[in-house]
Amino acid sequence: MNLNLKNFPTLSTDIEGGLTIGAKIFEPPLVNRILNAFNNLYHHPVNSRISYNRRCFKIIDKLKAFFDESSPADIILNFYGSSIRDGTTLEEDEAHVLLHLFKKYLLYSSDQVKRTYIIYFSKMFINNSETIFRRSLCEIIEQLAHGFNSETLKFTSRIINGLNAQEDSHLTQMDTTSRVKVFNEILEHKSFITTQLGEIELYPIVGNLLFFLNHKEWILRDGACKALIHVLIDAIVMGRKRSTMITTTVALGTNSGTTNDGTNSGRNDGTTNSGTLGTTTTPTTTTTNLSEIVKTLLFYVKRGAFSSKLLDRNENMMVFAKLLDVMDELKDSKPFSQPLNLISDQNMNKKLQGVQSICSLITPLESCSIPQSCIYDIVAPLVYELMVISDKNIQEMIKGLAVYLVTRMDWNYSHPILNQFVTMMGGYGMKILSKRKKMALDIICQIVDVFPFEKMHQRDDEMMDESDDEFEKEDDDEFEKDNEQKKDELEKQDEQKKRKMMMHLKRMMKRNMTMVKTSMMIHSRVIHS
């Protein structure tokens, strides 16, 4: 049946209250029923679910003009929030439409949805520098704070509004003075922040501080660094301790609103110290969410710590060192905290002291109490970045440290480090090698000089002979062994598998060294030519 607008001349005809027939049909009650129906379909497993969901979303997007406060907020936000949850890069117009919808409906959503999207929006502060976009995020937090009349969330809102203030004369120009004042305010209110703010209130502040931790202006980087080190990280740690203490009292059958010292852990603003909004949740949930904020901190701080900024002053490394010092999950790496603090300084003498401290911590490796996995995660990327530092003394220590790691660490750690140096050498053409490539070549040459190739070759031959003898012996005695000897036979086979694996690893090492020797010969010819 062919349908066109001519068949519906009354669509534009006014009916009761000045509404058109179309507007009357799609009044909120019907739209809400459509939203609920689509939500049920969304959670129903079907083969064409992805394509079908896209069709549903297009229909819902056309209906958004008919939403009102009675519309199911959770369903609306879940449909529109998929691009935010998936980390999709949004176009500017699309982003502003999304933010407008969240400003309107987040207040009416469930507590779990509020928590979820406050965390997502907090992460969006980290990488997005657009002024209008950041202001919209601040307005969402502010609206929630006033909607719940939460004094702690109002404090968070005031802090992030100050961190995103603009100059009156230039609305796209950051107001540096206001930001510095807010950094100082965070330091002054340390007691309130560490004892009263929960994960939900801390997350937006942390997201903003991570943004300024990588700002081009030193005064903003320094302010964000001090706020994180002296206040926010301590607040996260104390929040987790409070959750553990409350969990203990609940297990003992005491009132969950009272801590061991007899003080009330709740607040009159409708939230708890766990950082919930308008309701009380179990402490175990809070601990998980606080662990999530630590993961966010670690991800962004570690990425900035082991970068070219390490050649100068590195605020990310200072925050990373603080996390190593106070987080129980990172206790195996805690000995690196003080050396990394020294290396983060722009003073070359302090950097040298930091590298010397690391060398003393892991030497000798056989008696080192730090797991090799921690050494690989921290010392290896440190070596990669400090290879090209201008200070000759540090450079020589880094070379020695690199050789030590490759020749002494277990194969599953030393092999990727060696491969990284080979990769740094780049192509083997006639182009002039960069400073990093020359350093990588120098390190590999030192590794080749000290590596015991003769012993490795001799050991391989011995292992091959032993394997052949054992296989022959097994063939001769196979039909003579009784059931009791079969157990011993299986144990020998397991040992042979281990030996074969060792032979395979050493052959891989030989192949790597052959490639390295070839590259050195080509490099030598390039130099002589």
Summary of the structure (lengths in Angstrom):
residues: 529
radius of gyration: 31.4
end to end distance: 82.3
largest distance: 102.5
contacts: 1559
relative contact order: 0.04
helix: 76%
strand: 2%
